[in-house]
Amino acid sequence: MKKNILLLSAGRRVELAQAFRSEITARSLVAKLFATEMRPEFSAACQVVEQSFKAPRVTDPAYIDYLLTTCLEWEIGLVVPTIDTELLLLSQNRERFAANGIHIVISDEELVRVCRDKRLTADLFAQMGIDSPKIYPRENIKFPCFAKPYDGSCSIGALAIREPQMLSDAMVSDEKMMFMELIEDGFDEYTVDAYFDRHGVLACFVPRQRLEIRAGEISKGVTRKHHVYEYLLEKLPALTRARGCITLQLFSNPKTGRFAALEINPRFGGGYPLSYSAGANYPGWLIDEYLLERDVSFVDSWESNLLMLRYDAKVLVHGAV
């Protein structure tokens, strides 16, 4: 049975790579952790794994064949994606890899497709009974509003528009741009790291309040088990066709009791290391489920009010050319 693990598009995810290495060691598992990147020599995470591989761009027609060949050659049994742009393609090829004894931790194609289109995600939230911001038709935009591409990520192209004069003709004519209710005063921003087991059953979720954001990623945050957790406890299990780590973004107003969910990303979030430190051991559970064939049960014993203060660190590579 293949026991090695591959972290795709590893980039700066040093803490996630270290978590997988720690869980491999904790289980005395004879396994190696590998990573891919387009330029692995400039990826910090690629320096802390056993070996890294130079991968083609995900839009390259040869990408899937390259990935499958690499997995077979290096006896990789578990593949963990980390970026939005490859999720749909991986979900479409999940069964092809499974036929070769390789588990890609990815939700079903239908769910991934919904998550990649924030207009469809709003419909999904409604089905789950989760409140979300109102979406305005472009012929009846109300101000102030929030504009962003329906398939965007990392806040790229997102903009608060407070008055009609700020709205350009190019934005209105851009078919990918969507306009929604602006959520700001009195609301706290949360990311929820949820884990769905290999059967699609919710096994854990950790709301973490985003106290400070830097370049679209959390730099200061704290885990919270209070009104957000209570609000989602009976709603999140309704998310079907999900597997592995799922991140949900939402706002909460503790004074009015209103919630407003924005998006779902069916992958590890950049701030997941905080949830891991709090006891939400998703890397370990992935190893247990997909490599050791062990079931996981629901866990709610993670540490609440755990504060994370991130800082810049370095990875040194000697003899670089």
Sequence and secondary structure as in RCSB ss.txt:
>XXXX:A:sequence
MKKNILLLSAGRRVELAQAFRSEITARSLVAKLFATEMRPEFSAACQVVEQSFKAPRVTDPAYIDYLLTTCLEWE
IGLVVPTIDTELLLLSQNRERFAANGIHIVISDEELVRVCRDKRLTADLFAQMGIDSPKIYPRENIKFPCFAKPY
DGSCSIGALAIREPQMLSDAMVSDEKMMFMELIEDGFDEYTVDAYFDRHGVLACFVPRQRLEIRAGEISKGVTRK
HHVYEYLLEKLPALTRARGCITLQLFSNPKTGRFAALEINPRFGGGYPLSYSAGANYPGWLIDEYLLERDVSFVD
SWESNLLMLRYDAKVLVHGAV
>XXXX:A:secstr
   EEEETT TT HHHHHHHHHHHHHTT    EEEEESSGGG TGGGSSSEEEE   TTSTTHHHHHHHHHHHTT
EEEEE  SGGGHHHHHHTHHHHHTTT EE    HHHHHHHTSHHHHHHHHHHHT     EE TTS  SSEEEEET
T  TTTT EEE SGGG  HHHHH TTEEEEE   TT EEEEEEEEE TTS EEEEEEEEEEEEETTEEEEEEE  
SHHHHHHHTTGGG  S  EEEEEEEEEETTTTEEEEEEEESS  TTHHHHHHHT  HHHHHIIIIIS        
   SS EEE        TT  
